[in-house]
Amino acid sequence: MAGLGVAATSWIGLAMAQAANPAPPTPSQSAVDAAPQGSLLPTPAEPIIPNSQFEEALPPVDPELNAPLADIDDVLPPPAPDAPAESAPALAGPVPADPALSEPLPALSSFEVTPEADLPGMEETEQAATVRYDVVVTGLDEVGLEGTFSGLSALDDGDGEAANGAVLTARAREDEQLALRILRSEGYYDGVVTSSVEVLPDTPGRVRATVAAVPGGRYSLGTITLDGPETVPPGLVRDAFRLNSGDPLVAADIEGAEAAISLKLPQQGYPFVELGARDVVLDATTLTGDYTLPVDPGPRSSFGTYSTTGDLAFDAEHVGVLARFEEGQIYNSLLVDDLRQALIATGLLATASVEPVRTGRMGPEGTEVVDLLVRQDAGPARRLTAGAGYGTGEGFRLEGTWTHRNLFPPEGALGVQAVGGTQQQLLGVNFTRSNAGLRDRTVFLGASVSQNDYEAFQAYTAQISGRISRISTPIWQKRWTYAYGFEVIATNETVFRNINADGDDQRETYFVAALPGEVTYDRSNSLLDPTRGFKITARLSPEISQRDGGPNSQYLRGLLEGSVYYPATDALTVAGRVRVGSIPGVAREDLAPSRRYYAGGGGSVRGFGFQQLGPRDANNDPIGGRSLNEFALEGRYRFGDYGVVAFIDGGQVYDSVTPGFNDLRFGVGIGGRLYTNFGPLRVDIATPLGRREGEPTVALYISIGQAF
């Protein structure tokens, strides 16, 4: 920033020089003769004597002046007789070439260079040796600029050593000019800077380099004139130019104010604003500078249509789906930037740009219609991803996906998913259309087969599902989001383990049809790492279940979850979460084990294994329940790209429809965070309070993202 301020001062220095040494105008005689009536130039007076009298007073012209010139041979003297050959050896024949001219030049390293003795008081041998020096800067601290100077100083950069005296002297002179530029960039145009290098007495081989500045008075802005047509509404240019008369005449501030005009006017309907050459006239008497800037805002504009060119991933019609503005709306560059970000967020483009194009057509409110030209450069459509995680009670989990993101344009993706884990194996295929007729609306269809082997149940499951959702994205975090869809499930699951006399697990087959839906109200400040605000999510899923050989069951699975985030300090965030759930309308024994509620694990109550909380069977295996409650409290402290977290979690699962508050279990722990551009990497270690037999002593959780 200091470098920018220093480089930005030349124009003000020039204006000061011109104001200090004005050159009076001197009109030419032709300009005087051609001056029209009423001109400010002087008008010639009547002649003093008549022209005829003036011509008679002139002396006569010699007639010889009009005679023809003589031949040049008649004028030049005759040539001298030829000289003897021996008296003119240089003209006797061709001059032989000097052999030295054809010899190669000696190497530059063969020359001995002795620096000029620039430091009085030092011997010549000392001048060529390494010089150790101290730096003294005076005057700049009075105006708070010594720190800026030190960050750019050649003397300070040398760490107190120079190859010889000549190098040290050059650094001092360079710093002298640097200090002068810094002073002028901050408005001290009358400042004077000198530099000197002197040998320290009684200190052989050590010198002192001094840069002395006298800042003088600081100039401030005088009158501010922004020339150009008026805007609609009036005053947009002056409002964007954030400086006022009396503000210090700082080059960086003036450039920033000019940049603000170029930034703000396109946000208010003027995409083609142009700034002329600034003019600053300094007055050394009042220490002010009168500032003038020509501003042409261009036509006030409204949005028109779209066109697209380049290596296309989708057509102009789909560009219109991504836009958050309508045709005829007043132009706003923020909405154009949002469109460009949305194009990149599709993942289908390597690069994308959006630029306004004038049409000359008239739009609403006297505006000119501006079309948008979208330039596309399609990127690779296929993507292969992989992920891994570990949790106590869940074991290891590896997941990989292959996706063709634009197999069915626009943005129709085909994906294949595979999961291999300690307790789950899955293979699935899905179709996803992003931005389906509406920005951030997604249509999903999927089918999968899986095997799940948990302490609570073991299941072989086939599932077909569909979902329509409107989601938040890092570009546009929405207050309201929703999702609704359907699920058709066929699953064969263990109801109890080792209940039969022969030691086999008792299994049942269930057919489940569900219509899940959810809605979220989000007032947090971030999707990946919120530090303030709150979020509430409600989920409802009416379901019908048919157990093999049993009656139909109709019930409702409901879950309500809320979280809040409070910034106690800039580095410390206190976060809390509460979750309650209930399944009315069915007995627990008629519910498929995979549709029951469980608690425990990294996304639930840390300190316990996955699904370990709640009622248990005779074999001490969890069997789930029809209601639950959970809560968590965290203190998140961040320093740079790292963070530490202390937390306490609690919760329980109940067989009853209504969750109670009896037999609550608690876990405490600490965690570490590594903050990346895609979210924090989370590692948590927790232990249960009042540990019981079979529960882990320490539970470890590794994943991406905060716990909630």
N, C-alpha and C positions, 0 to 999 in steps of 0.2 A: 504493500500500500504506500509505503514511503517512497519507493522508486517511482510509482505512478505520479505522486504529487510533485516530485522533483522534475520529472520530464514534462510536466504540464505547465511550466511557467514561462516558456519562451514567448508566448503571444502577449502576456502582460508586460514583460520586460520591454518588448518592442514598442508597445503602445506608450510606455512611460518615456522612452527615449524620444519618440516623436513629439510627445507633448512638451518635453523639456526643451527641445531645440526646434521650434517651428520655423519653416522656411517661408519668407514672404513671397506671395505670388508675383511673377514678373510677366505680364502679358506681352506677346510678340506684337510687332508693328502691324502685321497682317491682321491679327486679331483685333487690334484697335481700329484699323480702317474698316473692318467688317462689322463693327459693333452696331446693332440696330438701335432705333430710337428708343429711349428709355433704358438702355443698358447701363450697368454700373461701371463699365469701362470708360475712360476719358474720351471726349470727342475732339478731333483735331481742329485748331483755330484757323482763321483766314491767313493766306500767305503774306509775309512781311513786304516783299517786292514782287512786281510782276515777273513772269517767266521770261518774257522777251528781254527785259533789262538785265536779268540774271545771266542769260546766254551771251549778251553782248560783252559782259564783263569777263568772260572766260578767255584765256590766251589762245592764239591760233594753234592748230594741230600741224606738226611737221609732215609735209607731203611724203617724205621718205618712209614713213610708217606704213604706207599703203603699197610700197614697191614690193615686187616678188623677191623671195629669199635667194641667195646665191647658191650654186652647187656646192655640195660638201667637199668635193675634191679640190675646189678652188680655195676653200677656206683652210683645210688642214695643211700643215707643213709637209714637205717631201720626206719620204722615209729615209732613215740613216743607212749608210752602206753596211753590207753584211759584215759581221764581226768574225774574226777567225774562230775556227772550231774549238781551239783550246781555250778561248776566252769565254765560251758559253757551254760548258760541259752538260748543263742541265737540259739544253735543248738539242743535244747531239743525237738523241734517239729515245726509245721508250725507257721509262724509269723502272729499274729492276725492283721487284717486290722485296720488302724487308722480311727475312726468314722468321723474325720474332713474331710477326703477325699470325703465322700459321701454327705457332706453338699453343698447346692447351693452357688454359688459365690455371693458376695455382689454386689449391683448395682453400676455402674460406678459413678453415681451422688453422692454416699455416700463418695467418696474420696475427700479430700480437697487438691486442687492443688494450690500451691503458686508459682508464676512465679519467675524466678531467677532475682535478681537485676542487670539489664543490664545497667542502667543509673547511672553513678557515680554522686554523689552529691545529689541524691534523697533518701528520707527515704524509708524503705521497704514498709510502708503503702502506700506511694505515687506511688511505682512501680506498685502495683496492681490496682490503681485507673485509671480512664480515664485520658489520657494524651493529652494535647493540644500542638500543635507544629507548627513551621514555617519551610518552606522548602527553602533552598538556593542551587542553582545549579550554578556552575562556570565552565568555560572552554568550554562548549558546544556551547555557543552563539558565540564564536570566529569562529566556522566552520558552523554556521547556523543550528545546530541540536537540539537546546533547545526546539523548538516547537514539533519536533518529539518525543523527550523524554517526554515532559509534557503530550502528548496524551496517553502515555503508562505507565506512572509512577504510582507505587503503592502508593507512598507518596502523590502525587497530588490527586489520586483517593480517598484517605481517608478523604479529605476535612478538614485537620488539626486536626483530632482527632483519637486517637488510644485507644483500650480497656485497654492497659497497656504498660509498658515500653518494655516488651519482644516483643510485636507485633510491636511497632515502630522500634525497632532495626532490626527485621526481614524484615520490609519494606525497610529500608535503605540499607541492604545488597542485597536485591532483585534489588533495583534500581541501585546499583553499578554494578551488572552484566548486567543489561539492558543497561546502558550507554556504557559499554564496547562492547556489541554486536552491538549497533548502530554505534559506531565509526568504528568498523571493517567492518560493512556492507557498510560503505561509503568510505572505503579505508584507514582508519587510524589504521594500524595494530601495530604500536608502541605505541599506546595510553595507558595511565595508569589512572585508576579511583580508588578513595578511597571514603569511606563514614564514617561519624561520627555522633554521637548524643551527644549533650551536653546540660546541664541545663543552661538556661539564667540567668545571675546574676540579683538579685533584682526582679526576676519575679517568685514567687513560683508556682510550678505546671506546668510551661510552658518550653518547650525545643525547641532546634533548630536542625533540621536534615540537614546535609550538604552532598551534592554529588559533589566532586571536580574532574574534568577531566583535564588531560594534553593530548591533541590530538596527538601531534607529527606531523611528516610529513605525507603527503598523498601520497599513492602509485598510480602509473599509469601503464597502460598496456605497456609492453615492446614489444617483438616480438610476433606476432600472427601467429600460425601455425594451419591450417585446413587440417588435413590429410585425404586423401581419393581419390578415382578415380575422374578424371576430368569429367565435365558435358558437355552436348551439348545444347546450345553453351557454351564455356568455361567461368568459373568465376561466375556461378550462386550462388555457396555456399558463395564465398567471397562477392558478391554483396548483398546477403541477410543478412550477418553478418555485422550489421551497425556500429560497433565500429572500431576504428583505434588506432594504437600505439600512446601513449601519452594521451589518454582519461583516466579519473579517473577510478581506479579499483573498481567500484561499483557493488556489488553483483546483485542487481536488474537489472542493465543495462546489465550485462553479461547474466543473465537468459533470459531477453527479447530478446537479440540478438540471443541466441540459439533457442528460440521459433520462431523467425522470419525465421530461416532456415527451421524448421519443417512446417511453414505456407507457405512460398514462393515457395519452391521447388515443392510441389504438384500442385501448380498453373502453373508450367512450365514443366509438363511432368513427374514428379518423385513422384508417390503416396506412395512409400514404403521407404522413407528416414528414416535412423536410426542414432541417435547420440550416440557416445561412451562416456566413462567417461572422463571428462575434467581433465586437469592437469595444475596447476598454481604454478610456482616456484618463490618465492619472493627473491629479492636482497636488503638487508638492506642498502647497500652502495649507490646504485643508486636510491632507492625507486621506483623500477619497479617490475613488475611481468610478466614473460614470460608465455604465454597462449597457450595451445595445446588442440585441440578438434578433435577426430576422427569422420569423417562423411562418412557414406556409403549411397550415394544417391539412391542406388537400380537401377533397370533397367529403362531406359527411355521408357515411355509407351504411347499407343494410345488406344482410346475407341474401345471396341468390341461390344458384344451383351448384352441383358438383360435377367435376370431370376428373378422370384419373388416367395416368400414363405410366409407362415403365414396364417392368416385369411383374405382372399383376398376380396377386393372390386372390383378389375378389374385385367385383365391379363397383361402379359409382353408386349403384342403388344401395349396396351394403355399407358404403361409406356413410350414406345418409342415416342408416340405422345406428351407427356409432356416434353420430353428432348429437349434442345436447341442445341444439338450437333449431329454430324453424325458419323457413324462408320468409323474408320480410322483417325479421328481427334486427334491431340495430346492431351493427358490427361490434364484436368484443373479442380482442385478441386472446383473452383468457380462455374463451370457449374454443378458439382455434387451437391453442396449445393443448387443451384437454383432448381434442379430437386426435391430434398427432400422438399423444401418449396412449390413447386407446388403440390406435392402429398398431403401435409397437407392442402393446400388451396382448394382442391376439397371438403373439408368438409365431406368426406366419411371415413377418417381414424382417429382413435384415436391417433396412433403413426405410424411413418414410419422412416426407416433408409435406407441408400444407402451406400454400401461398395464395394471397388474394390477387385477383385479376380484375382490372377495371373493365366495365362493359359499356359505359355511356348511357345505359338505360336508367330511367327515372324510377325510383321506388317510393315507398310510403314516406310521409312527412318530409318530402322534398329531398330525400336521400338519393344517392346513386347506388344502383345494384352492383354488388361485388360477388363474382363467382369464385369458388375455391378450386384450385388445381392441386390434386393430390398426386404426388410422385411416389411410386411403389418400387421396391426392390425385394422380391420374394426371397425368403430364406429357406433353409431345409425344412421339408414338411414332416419328416420322420424324426421321432425322438425316442431314445432309450434311456430310462431312468432306473435307479436302484436306491434302496434305503435299508437301514438296519436299526434295530433297537433291542434293548434288553430290559426286563423287569423281573423282580423277584416274584415268583408264582406264575409268571408268563413265560419266562425263559427267553431265548433268543428268537428274533423274528427277522427274516430277510424278505424283502419285497422288490419285485422288478416289474416294470411296465414297458410295453412297446406301443407306440401311438403313431398313427398317421393323422396329422392334425387337420388336413384339408382333403381327405379322400372324397368327401361329398360337399363340394363348395356351395355356399360360403361357410367356412368354419365347421364343417361336419367331420368329426373325428371318429376313427375306429381304433379301439384300444384292446390290448390283451394284457391281463394281469395274472401274475403268479406269486404265491406266497408260500414260503417254506419256513416253518418255525418249529420250535420245540413242541408247541401245543396246537398249532393250526397249520393246515395245508389247504391251499385254495387255488383254483384255476377259473378264470372268468374272462368274458368278452363283453364289450360295451360299446354303445354308440352315444356320442355326445355332440350336440350342436350348441355352440356358444353364441351369444348375442342373437338369439333366435327371435327375429322380428322386433326385438327391443334390447336396448343396451343392457348388458349384464344379466339377461335372462337366459337360463340354460335348460335344455331339454336332455334328459338322460334315459337310456334304456340299457338294461344289463341282464346278463344271465351268468350264473356261477354254480359250481359244485365245490363242496368243501368238507373237510373233516376237522372237527374240533375235539380236543381231548383235554378237558379241564378237570379239576377236582370235583366240581359241582356236577358235571355231566360229560358224556361222550356222545357225539352226534355226527351222523352222515346227512348232509343237507344239500338239497338242490333248490335254487331260488331264481325267480324272474321278477324284476322290479323296474319301475319307471318313476321319474320325478321331474317336476318343473320347479325351478327355483329362481329367485332373484337375489343375488348375493352381493356382499360388499367386496371391494377390491382395494389394493393399496392406492390406486389412483383416485377412487371415489368411494369413501367409506359412507355407507348409507345409514340413516337412522332406523329405517324400517326395512327388514328383509324377511323373506318367507320361502317356504318350500312345501310342496304337497305332491302326493303320488300314490302308488299302489305297490303291494308286495304279495306274491303268491309263493308259498313255501311248502315243500314236502321234506319232512325231516324224521329220521329214525334216531331216537335218543334213549339213553339210560334214564330210568326213573329212579331206581335205587341200585346201588352196587352190591353185588354178592348177597342178594336177599334170598335167592333160591337155595334149596338144599344141596344142589349139585355145584354151588359156588358161582354160577353164572350171574351176570348182571341182568336185572329185569329191564326190558326195553319196550318202548311204545313207538308207534308211528303216528305222526300228527300232520294234518293238512291245515294250513293257516292262510287266511286271506286278510289283508290289512290295508287301511287307507291312512297312512301316516301323514301328519302335517305339523308344521312348526312356524312360529313367528318370533322375530327378535326385534327389540327396541334397543338401539345401541347409542349411548351418549359418551362413550369412551373416546380417548384421543388417538388410539392406535389399535390396529388389528393384531399386530404381532407382539407389541410390548407396551400395553397401556400404562400410563402413569397418573391419569386423572379421569374422572367420570364414572359412569356405571353402565351396566348392560343387563337386560332381562330377556330370558328365553322361555317360551311355553311350548310344549310338545304334547300333542294328542294323537292317539292312534286307535280308532275303533276297529276291532278285530273279531273274526269268526274262526273258531278252531274246531276241527273234527278229529277226535282221537279214534284210532283203530278199535272198533268194537264198542265205542262209548258214545255218549250223547254229544250233540253240538253245544258249544259254549260261545256265548257272546259277551264281550267285555270291552272295557276301555282302559288303555294304558295312558296315564297322564304323568307329566313331569314338568316341574317349574324350577327354574334356576336363575339366580341373580348374583352379580358380582359388582363390587365397588372398588375404586382405586383413588387413594388420597395421597398427594405429594406432601409429605411432612417437611422435607427440605428438597433442595435441587437434586440431591443424590439419593435420598431415601424415599421410597414409596411404600405405603401401607396398603395391602390388598386383602380383600375378604370375599368369601364365596359361601352361598347357602343353596342347597338343593333338596327338594322334597318330591316324592313320587308316590303314586297310588294306582292300584289295578282293581277297581270295583267290578262286580258282576260275575265273578267266577271264583270257585274254590282253588286253593293252591294246587291240589292234586290233579285238577283238570287242566291246568296250564302246562304247556310244553316247558320243560326246564330252561330252554334257551330263551323263552319269553318272560321269565320271571326277573325280578330285580335282585341285584347283587351289589356288594360294596367291598372296597379294598383294592389297593393298587395305585399306580402312579397317577391316574386321572381321577381318583376317588379319595380314599383315606390312606395316605402314605404311612408306612410302618408295618402294614399288613400285606400279605400276598394277594394276588389277583383273585377276587371273589371269595375271600376267606371269611368275611364277616357275615353274621346272620345265623339263622337256625341250621342245625346239623342233624344228620341221621345217626343211626346206631353205630355206623362205622366212623363217626366224627367227620364226615364229608359235608360240605355246605350244600344245602338244597334250595336256597333262595327264598324269596318271600313276595308278598303283594304290596309292600310299602317300604319306604326308606327315608332317612334324613341324613344329610351330610353338611359339614361346614369346614372351612379352612381359613386360617389367618396367616398372612405372610408379611415379613419385613424385608424389602428388596433394596439392597444398597449397591449402587453402581459407581465404579471408578474407571473411567475410560472405557475400554472395550471389555472390561471384566466386571463381575459382580458376585456378591455373596447374598444368600437368602437364609433366613431363619423362619421356621414355620411350625404350626401345630394344626393337625387335622383331627376331625372327630366324625363319628357317624355310627349308624346301625341299620340293619335290615330286620323287618318284622313280618310275621305271618299274617297279622291283621291288615285290614284295608287302610286303616288310619295309622300313620307313623306315630310312635310314642317317643318318650324321652328317657326311657328306662334302659339300663345296661348299655349306655353309650360307651364306645371305645375310642381311645385317643392315641395318636402317634405324634412324635416330635422329631425334628431333624434339621439338618442344615443342607445347603446346596451351593453349587457354584454355577456361574453363568459366563459363557463366552459369547459376546454380542457380535453377530455377523450381519451382512446386508440382507439376509433372508430370514432373520429372526435369531433369538438367542439359543445357543446350544445348552441344554439343561442336564445337569448331573445332581441328583438328590440322594441323600442317605438318611434313613429314618429308622426309628425303633419304636415298638409299641409300648405304651405305658401299661403297667399291670399285665405283663406278658403271661400268656397261658400256654399250656402244653400244646405242642405242634405249631405254635406261631414262631415266625423267624425272630432271631435276635436282632439282626440288622437287615434292612431291605434297601436295595439299590435300584434306582430308576435313571435311565438315560434316554433322552429324546430331544426333539427340536421344539422350541416354543415354551412359553411359560406354562405352569400347571393349569392356570385359568386366566 
